[in-house]
Amino acid sequence: MAECKASTLVAGGAGFVGSHVVLALLDAGHRVVVIDNLSGGLRWTVDSRAVFFEGDIQNESLVRAIMEMHRVGSIVQCAGTNPVAGASGDPLEFYRNNTSAARSLIESGIACGVGTFLYSSTAETASQQPPHAYAMSKRVVERILADTSAVHRLNHGVLRYFNAVGADPMGRSGQVQPGAAHMMKLAVETVMGLHDDVVVPETSGQTADGSSIRDYVHVSDLAQAHAAMLDALLADPERSLALDCSYGRGYSDLEVLEAAERVTNVRIARRTAALPPGEPPVLVADGRAIRETLGWKPRHDNLEQMVRDSYDWQMRLPRLVMRQAEGAMTTAVVAAQVSHKAVR
C-alpha cells in the first residue's frame, strides 16, 4: 500500500490571505489542514476540502495532536494581527499574536518532526530598521526561523509582501473584516458608504501626481506564490528561501481612487492632508527574484481587476453572511452594503 501523503497545516487559514492560500494549495493537490481561532476570519471562508480545527496556535497540546493525527509535514503560517490604517496598534498585541504565537507554532512543529515551515511576512521587514512594532514583530519571527533552521532539520521560506487586495475571482473567498489598511480597501469602503470621504496624503511633489505610491498584489496571485514557494521547499529540504512577492511597481492613491470610480461609477469625495511623519512617498518591493527563483507568473496584475474583484466580493458579502449559520459581521457593515446595493 502506498504511503499516505503528508498534510500541510495552514495556520490562520480562515483569514483573508490564509483562506486564499488554502484554495491555492487544494487546487494544486495538497492535503490541507487548517487551524484558526476565528478572531480575524470566518469559518465558512475555509474550503470544504480542507480539514478545519478551531483553536489557537499557542495551544500546543491541540496543535501537536492535530499534527500527529494528520501527519503534518509542512506548515504555512498566515495567522497573526495586522495593523489598521491610521492606527499604530498595540505593540504588545503584535508581539503576542505575531511573534510569540509563531514561536510556539515553530516549536510544536519541531517537536512533531515537521520539516518545512513557510512564513507569510511583510516586505517592511527588509529595511535595516523596521519602522514600527508590527514590522518588528514579523522580523523577529524571520530571525527565529533562521536560528532554528541552523540547529534543527527544518527548511523554511519567508514570503514578504505589502498590500494583499482583491478576492478569489471564482467568488470562493475574500476579505470579511471591516477596517481599511490601505487606500484600495478605503476606496471600496467609501463607495459602500462606510466613510464620508477619503484622506489623500500629499507628497509635496515627490511623486508624479502628488500622492503616495504603494505596492498592491492580488490575493490570488499572492496565494499562488505561497504554493509555489512551498513546492520549492518540499522539493529541496536543504534549501531555505526569502523572497518579496510584488509586481515590481506600485499605484498612487489618486490612481487607485480613479480606478475605483471607473469600476463602481461612484464619485469618491476626497480631501488632502500632509504625509504623516516617517511615511515614505513611495513604497514598492522588488519582484524580480520571485519570478526568477520560483517561476511565479501572476495572472491578475491589473489595477481595475484588483478593484473590481474587491468591490464584487463586498457586494456579495451581505448575502453570503446572511446565508451562513455561523460567522458574524458588524451590523453597520452589512447595513451599509445592503443599502448601497439597493440604490444601484
C-alpha positions as CSV (number, residue, x, y, z in Angstrom):
1,M,0.0,0.0,0.0
2,A,1.3,3.4,-0.9
3,E,2.3,5.7,2.0
4,C,-0.3,8.3,2.8
5,K,0.7,11.8,1.6
6,A,1.7,14.2,4.4
7,S,-0.6,17.1,5.1
8,T,0.1,20.9,5.1
9,L,-1.1,22.8,8.2
10,V,-2.2,26.3,7.3
11,A,-2.4,28.4,10.5
12,G,-4.8,31.3,10.0
13,G,-6.5,29.6,7.1
14,A,-9.8,31.3,7.7
15,G,-8.3,34.8,7.3
16,F,-8.1,36.9,4.1
17,V,-4.7,35.7,2.9
18,G,-4.8,32.3,4.6
19,S,-8.2,31.3,3.0
20,H,-6.8,32.0,-0.4
21,V,-3.6,30.1,0.3
22,V,-5.8,27.2,1.3
23,L,-7.6,27.4,-2.1
24,A,-4.3,27.5,-4.0
25,L,-2.9,24.5,-2.1
26,L,-6.0,22.5,-2.5
27,D,-6.3,23.3,-6.2
28,A,-2.7,22.1,-6.6
29,G,-3.5,18.8,-5.0
30,H,-2.1,19.3,-1.4
31,R,-3.8,17.8,1.6
32,V,-4.7,20.7,3.8
33,V,-5.5,21.1,7.5
34,V,-6.5,24.5,8.9
35,I,-6.3,25.8,12.4
36,D,-7.8,29.3,13.1
37,N,-9.2,30.9,16.3
38,L,-11.6,32.9,14.1
39,S,-10.6,36.2,15.6
40,G,-10.0,37.6,12.2
41,G,-11.8,35.3,9.9
42,L,-15.0,33.3,9.3
43,R,-15.3,29.5,9.3
44,W,-17.3,29.4,6.0
45,T,-14.4,31.0,4.1
46,V,-12.4,27.8,4.5
47,D,-12.9,25.5,1.6
48,S,-14.8,22.3,2.5
49,R,-12.0,20.1,1.1
50,A,-9.8,21.2,4.0
51,V,-10.0,19.7,7.5
52,F,-10.7,22.6,9.9
53,F,-10.0,23.0,13.6
54,E,-11.0,26.0,15.6
55,G,-8.3,26.8,18.1
56,D,-5.2,29.0,18.9
57,I,-1.8,28.1,17.6
58,Q,-0.4,28.8,21.1
59,N,-2.4,25.9,22.4
60,E,0.5,23.5,22.0
61,S,-1.3,20.3,23.1
62,L,-4.1,20.9,20.5
63,V,-1.6,21.8,17.7
64,R,0.6,18.8,18.4
65,A,-2.4,16.5,18.5
66,I,-3.5,17.8,15.1
67,M,0.0,17.4,13.6
68,E,0.2,13.8,14.8
69,M,-3.4,12.9,13.8
70,H,-3.0,14.3,10.2
71,R,0.7,13.5,9.6
72,V,1.6,17.2,9.1
73,G,4.8,17.5,7.1
74,S,4.8,21.2,6.4
75,I,3.3,24.4,7.9
76,V,2.2,27.7,6.3
77,Q,1.9,30.4,9.0
78,C,-0.6,33.1,8.0
79,A,-2.1,33.7,11.4
80,G,-1.5,37.0,13.3
81,T,-2.6,40.5,13.9
82,N,-2.3,43.2,11.2
83,P,-2.4,47.0,11.6
84,V,-5.3,49.2,10.6
85,A,-4.7,52.4,8.6
86,G,-4.4,55.4,10.8
87,A,-3.6,53.4,13.9
88,S,-0.2,52.3,15.2
89,G,-1.7,49.4,17.2
90,D,-0.7,47.9,20.5
91,P,2.9,46.7,20.3
92,L,2.2,44.0,23.0
93,E,-0.6,42.7,20.8
94,F,1.7,42.4,17.8
95,Y,4.4,40.7,19.8
96,R,1.9,38.3,21.4
97,N,-0.1,37.3,18.3
98,N,2.7,37.5,15.8
99,T,6.0,36.8,17.5
100,S,5.1,34.6,20.5
101,A,2.4,32.7,18.6
102,A,4.7,31.9,15.7
103,R,7.5,30.8,18.0
104,S,5.1,28.4,19.7
105,L,4.0,27.0,16.3
106,I,7.6,26.5,15.2
107,E,8.4,24.7,18.4
108,S,5.4,22.5,18.1
109,G,6.4,21.7,14.5
110,I,9.9,20.7,15.6
111,A,8.5,18.5,18.3
112,C,6.3,16.7,15.8
113,G,9.0,16.3,13.2
114,V,7.7,18.8,10.7
115,G,10.4,19.5,8.1
116,T,9.2,22.6,6.3
117,F,7.9,25.9,7.5
118,L,6.6,28.8,5.3
119,Y,6.1,32.2,6.9
120,S,3.8,34.8,5.4
121,S,5.6,38.0,6.3
122,T,5.7,41.7,5.3
123,A,8.0,43.5,3.0
124,E,8.6,46.1,5.7
125,T,11.0,43.6,7.4
126,A,13.5,44.1,4.6
127,S,14.6,47.5,5.9
128,Q,17.5,47.7,8.3
129,Q,15.3,49.1,11.0
130,P,11.6,48.0,10.7
131,P,9.5,51.2,11.0
132,H,7.1,50.1,13.7
133,A,6.2,47.3,16.1
134,Y,4.1,45.3,13.6
135,A,7.0,45.0,11.2
136,M,9.5,44.2,14.0
137,S,7.1,41.5,15.4
138,K,7.4,39.8,12.0
139,R,11.1,40.5,11.6
140,V,11.8,38.7,14.9
141,V,9.9,35.6,13.6
142,E,12.1,35.6,10.5
143,R,15.2,35.5,12.8
144,I,13.7,32.8,14.9
145,L,13.2,30.6,11.8
146,A,16.8,31.2,10.6
147,D,18.2,30.4,14.0
148,T,16.0,27.3,14.4
149,S,16.9,26.0,10.9
150,A,20.6,26.2,11.8
151,V,20.2,23.6,14.6
152,H,17.2,21.6,13.6
153,R,16.1,19.7,10.5
154,L,13.9,22.4,9.3
155,N,14.0,24.3,6.0
156,H,12.0,27.5,5.8
157,G,10.6,30.1,3.5
158,V,9.8,33.7,4.1
159,L,7.4,35.4,1.7
160,R,7.3,39.2,2.1
161,Y,4.7,41.5,0.6
162,F,2.9,44.8,1.2
163,N,-0.8,45.0,0.5
164,A,-2.9,42.0,-0.5
165,V,-6.1,43.1,-2.3
166,G,-8.9,41.7,-4.5
167,A,-10.7,38.4,-3.9
168,D,-10.9,35.0,-5.4
169,P,-12.2,35.5,-9.0
170,M,-14.5,32.5,-8.6
171,G,-16.1,34.1,-5.5
172,R,-15.0,31.4,-3.1
173,S,-13.3,33.8,-0.6
174,G,-12.5,37.4,0.1
175,Q,-11.9,39.9,2.9
176,V,-14.6,39.8,5.6
177,Q,-13.1,42.0,8.3
178,P,-14.1,45.7,8.2
179,G,-11.4,48.4,8.6
180,A,-9.2,49.7,5.8
181,A,-5.5,49.1,6.0
182,H,-4.7,50.7,2.6
183,M,-6.2,53.1,0.0
184,M,-7.8,50.4,-2.1
185,K,-9.8,49.0,0.8
186,L,-10.6,52.5,1.9
187,A,-11.9,53.4,-1.5
188,V,-14.2,50.4,-1.7
189,E,-15.5,51.0,1.8
190,T,-16.2,54.7,1.0
191,V,-18.2,53.6,-2.1
192,M,-20.1,51.4,0.2
193,G,-21.0,54.3,2.4
194,L,-18.8,53.4,5.4
195,H,-16.8,56.6,5.2
196,D,-17.8,60.1,4.1
197,D,-14.6,60.7,2.2
198,V,-11.0,59.7,1.7
199,V,-8.0,61.5,3.0
200,V,-5.2,61.6,0.4
201,P,-1.7,62.4,1.9
202,E,0.3,64.8,-0.2
203,T,3.9,64.1,-1.1
204,S,4.9,67.7,-1.8
205,G,5.9,67.0,-5.3
206,Q,7.9,63.8,-4.6
207,T,5.6,61.7,-6.9
208,A,4.2,62.5,-10.3
209,D,0.6,63.2,-9.2
210,G,1.5,64.4,-5.6
211,S,0.0,61.3,-3.8
212,S,1.7,58.3,-2.2
213,I,2.6,55.3,-4.3
214,R,2.0,51.9,-2.7
215,D,2.5,48.2,-3.7
216,Y,-0.6,46.1,-4.3
217,V,-0.7,42.4,-5.1
218,H,-3.9,40.5,-6.0
219,V,-4.5,38.0,-3.2
220,S,-4.9,35.1,-5.7
221,D,-1.5,35.8,-7.2
222,L,-0.1,36.0,-3.7
223,A,-1.7,32.7,-2.8
224,Q,-0.1,31.1,-5.9
225,A,3.2,32.5,-4.8
226,H,2.8,30.8,-1.4
227,A,2.0,27.5,-3.1
228,A,5.0,27.8,-5.4
229,M,7.4,28.5,-2.6
230,L,6.0,25.6,-0.5
231,D,6.5,23.3,-3.5
232,A,10.1,24.5,-3.9
233,L,10.9,24.0,-0.3
234,L,9.4,20.5,-0.3
235,A,11.3,19.6,-3.4
236,D,14.7,20.5,-1.8
237,P,14.7,20.0,2.0
238,E,18.2,21.5,2.2
239,R,17.0,24.8,0.8
240,S,15.6,27.9,2.5
241,L,14.2,31.0,0.8
242,A,13.3,34.6,1.5
243,L,11.6,36.5,-1.3
244,D,9.4,39.5,-2.0
245,C,6.1,39.0,-3.7
246,S,5.4,42.1,-5.8
247,Y,4.5,43.1,-9.4
248,G,7.5,45.4,-9.1
249,R,5.5,48.6,-9.5
250,G,3.0,50.5,-7.4
251,Y,0.0,52.7,-7.9
252,S,-0.6,56.1,-6.5
253,D,-3.5,56.9,-4.1
254,L,-5.1,59.0,-6.9
255,E,-4.7,56.2,-9.4
256,V,-6.5,53.8,-7.1
257,L,-9.3,56.3,-6.4
258,E,-9.8,56.9,-10.1
259,A,-9.9,53.2,-10.8
260,A,-12.5,52.7,-8.1
261,E,-14.6,55.4,-9.6
262,R,-14.4,53.8,-13.0
263,V,-15.3,50.4,-11.7
264,T,-18.2,51.5,-9.5
265,N,-19.4,54.6,-11.3
266,V,-19.5,56.3,-7.9
267,R,-17.7,59.6,-7.2
268,I,-15.4,59.3,-4.1
269,A,-15.1,62.5,-2.1
270,R,-11.6,63.3,-1.1
271,R,-9.6,65.8,0.9
272,T,-5.8,66.2,1.2
273,A,-3.6,66.2,4.3
274,A,0.2,66.2,5.0
275,L,2.0,62.9,4.6
276,P,2.4,61.5,8.2
277,P,5.9,61.8,9.6
278,G,8.1,58.8,8.7
279,E,5.8,57.7,5.9
280,P,7.8,57.3,2.6
281,P,6.2,58.8,-0.5
282,V,6.9,55.6,-2.4
283,L,6.9,52.0,-1.0
284,V,7.3,49.3,-3.6
285,A,9.1,45.9,-3.3
286,D,11.3,44.3,-6.0
287,G,9.5,41.4,-7.6
288,R,12.3,40.2,-9.9
289,A,13.7,37.5,-7.6
290,I,10.5,35.6,-7.1
291,R,9.9,35.3,-10.9
292,E,13.5,34.1,-11.4
293,T,13.5,31.7,-8.4
294,L,10.0,30.2,-8.5
295,G,8.9,31.0,-12.0
296,W,6.0,32.9,-10.5
297,K,3.7,34.2,-13.2
298,P,1.0,36.5,-11.9
299,R,-2.4,36.4,-13.7
300,H,-4.2,39.4,-12.0
301,D,-1.7,42.2,-12.4
302,N,-4.3,44.8,-13.3
303,L,-5.4,47.7,-11.2
304,E,-9.0,47.7,-12.3
305,Q,-9.3,43.9,-11.9
306,M,-8.0,44.2,-8.3
307,V,-10.5,46.9,-7.5
308,R,-13.3,45.1,-9.3
309,D,-12.7,41.8,-7.5
310,S,-12.6,43.7,-4.2
311,Y,-15.8,45.5,-4.9
312,D,-17.7,42.5,-6.3
313,W,-16.9,40.5,-3.2
314,Q,-18.0,43.2,-0.9
315,M,-21.3,43.5,-2.9
316,R,-21.9,39.7,-2.4
317,L,-20.8,39.6,1.2
318,P,-24.1,40.6,2.9
319,R,-25.9,37.8,1.1
320,L,-23.2,35.3,1.9
321,V,-23.2,36.3,5.6
322,M,-27.0,36.0,5.9
323,R,-26.8,32.6,4.2
324,Q,-24.4,31.2,6.7
325,A,-25.5,29.9,10.1
326,E,-22.1,30.8,11.7
327,G,-19.7,33.7,11.3
328,A,-20.6,37.3,12.1
329,M,-20.0,40.8,10.8
330,T,-20.8,44.1,12.3
331,T,-24.3,45.4,11.7
332,A,-23.0,48.7,10.3
333,V,-21.0,47.0,7.6
334,V,-23.9,44.7,6.5
335,A,-26.4,47.6,6.6
336,A,-24.2,49.9,4.6
337,Q,-23.5,47.3,1.9
338,V,-27.1,46.2,1.5
339,S,-28.2,49.9,1.3
340,H,-25.6,50.6,-1.3
341,K,-26.7,47.6,-3.4
342,A,-30.3,48.7,-3.2
343,V,-29.7,52.1,-4.8
344,R,-27.5,50.9,-7.7
